[in-house]
Amino acid sequence: LTEEAIVDLLAFVVGYARRHPLVVAALRDVPDQTLGLFTVDAGQVLGYVRPVIGPRLQARIDDGAIPNIPVERIVDVLARLALSLTFTNTGVDADSPRVLHRYLRDAFALVRLLS
């Protein structure tokens, strides 16, 4: 996984989730339950994500492409970012692929600057 691949993956996941008919209906019909599930009770969701992307991240760590950070922490950060961009409305137009990609690239640039 390259940084650009992670940006593309996050943008795809966020865009797909924000437009998915079940997510749209759940937010419209039962917003309190839906938001709770994907925010304060998101541990279960994270449990589904770890086995999917964890081995891929570990392989990239093993080959030196990603710093040796615990996979669980990487998955947690990426999932929290995706959940936040999916379920919160902020100054970021997460429905615009161009804006979302730019935001994510800027976020990764900030992380590089701080490291």
C-alpha positions as CSV (number, residue, x, y, z in Angstrom):
1,L,0.0,0.0,0.0
2,T,1.3,3.4,-0.9
3,E,0.1,6.6,0.6
4,E,-1.9,7.4,-2.6
5,A,-3.4,3.9,-2.4
6,I,-4.5,4.5,1.2
7,V,-6.0,7.9,0.1
8,D,-7.9,6.2,-2.8
9,L,-9.1,3.4,-0.5
10,L,-10.4,5.8,2.2
11,A,-12.0,8.0,-0.4
12,F,-13.7,5.0,-2.0
13,V,-14.9,3.7,1.4
14,V,-16.2,7.1,2.5
15,G,-17.9,7.9,-0.8
16,Y,-19.5,4.4,-1.0
17,A,-20.8,4.5,2.5
18,R,-22.2,8.0,2.3
19,R,-24.2,7.1,-0.8
20,H,-25.2,3.5,0.2
21,P,-29.0,3.3,0.3
22,L,-29.0,1.4,3.6
23,V,-26.8,3.9,5.3
24,V,-28.8,6.8,3.8
25,A,-32.1,5.2,5.0
26,A,-30.7,4.4,8.5
27,L,-29.5,7.9,9.0
28,R,-32.9,9.2,7.9
29,D,-35.1,6.7,9.8
30,V,-33.1,5.9,12.9
31,P,-30.3,8.4,13.2
32,D,-29.6,8.0,16.9
33,Q,-29.1,4.3,16.6
34,T,-27.1,4.5,13.5
35,L,-24.8,7.3,14.7
36,G,-24.3,5.4,18.0
37,L,-23.3,2.2,16.2
38,F,-20.7,3.9,14.1
39,T,-19.3,6.3,16.7
40,V,-19.4,5.6,20.4
41,D,-20.1,1.9,19.8
42,A,-17.8,1.5,16.8
43,G,-15.6,-1.2,18.4
44,Q,-17.6,-3.9,16.8
45,V,-17.2,-2.3,13.4
46,L,-13.5,-2.1,13.9
47,G,-13.5,-5.8,14.8
48,Y,-14.8,-6.5,11.3
49,V,-12.2,-4.2,9.6
50,R,-9.0,-5.6,11.3
51,P,-9.1,-9.1,9.7
52,V,-9.7,-7.6,6.3
53,I,-6.9,-5.0,6.1
54,G,-4.6,-6.1,9.0
55,P,-2.7,-8.9,7.1
56,R,-2.1,-6.5,4.1
57,L,-0.8,-3.8,6.4
58,Q,1.4,-6.3,8.2
59,A,2.9,-7.5,4.9
60,R,3.8,-3.9,4.0
61,I,5.3,-3.4,7.5
62,D,7.3,-6.7,7.0
63,D,8.7,-5.5,3.7
64,G,9.6,-2.0,5.1
65,A,7.1,0.0,3.1
66,I,5.2,1.1,6.3
67,P,6.8,2.1,9.6
68,N,6.8,-0.6,12.3
69,I,3.6,0.6,14.0
70,P,1.3,-2.0,15.5
71,V,-1.3,-3.0,12.9
72,E,-4.1,-2.6,15.3
73,R,-3.2,1.1,15.7
74,I,-3.0,1.7,12.0
75,V,-6.4,0.0,11.4
76,D,-7.9,2.0,14.3
77,V,-6.7,5.3,12.9
78,L,-7.8,4.6,9.3
79,A,-11.2,3.3,10.4
80,R,-11.8,6.2,12.7
81,L,-10.9,8.6,9.9
82,A,-13.3,6.8,7.5
83,L,-16.1,6.7,10.1
84,S,-15.7,10.3,10.9
85,L,-15.8,11.4,7.3
86,T,-18.7,9.2,6.6
87,F,-20.9,10.2,9.5
88,T,-20.1,13.8,10.4
89,N,-20.8,16.9,8.3
90,T,-18.0,19.4,8.6
91,G,-16.4,22.0,6.4
92,V,-15.2,19.1,4.2
93,D,-17.5,18.3,1.3
94,A,-17.0,14.5,1.7
95,D,-19.5,14.0,-1.1
96,S,-17.1,15.5,-3.7
97,P,-14.4,12.9,-4.7
98,R,-12.1,15.7,-5.6
99,V,-12.5,17.6,-2.3
100,L,-12.3,14.4,-0.3
101,H,-9.0,13.3,-2.1
102,R,-7.5,16.7,-1.5
103,Y,-8.5,16.6,2.2
104,L,-7.0,13.2,2.7
105,R,-3.8,14.1,0.9
106,D,-3.5,17.2,3.1
107,A,-4.1,15.1,6.2
108,F,-1.3,12.7,5.2
109,A,1.0,15.7,4.5
110,L,0.3,17.0,8.0
111,V,1.1,13.6,9.5
112,R,4.4,13.5,7.5
113,L,5.2,17.0,8.8
114,L,4.6,16.0,12.4
115,S,6.6,12.8,12.2
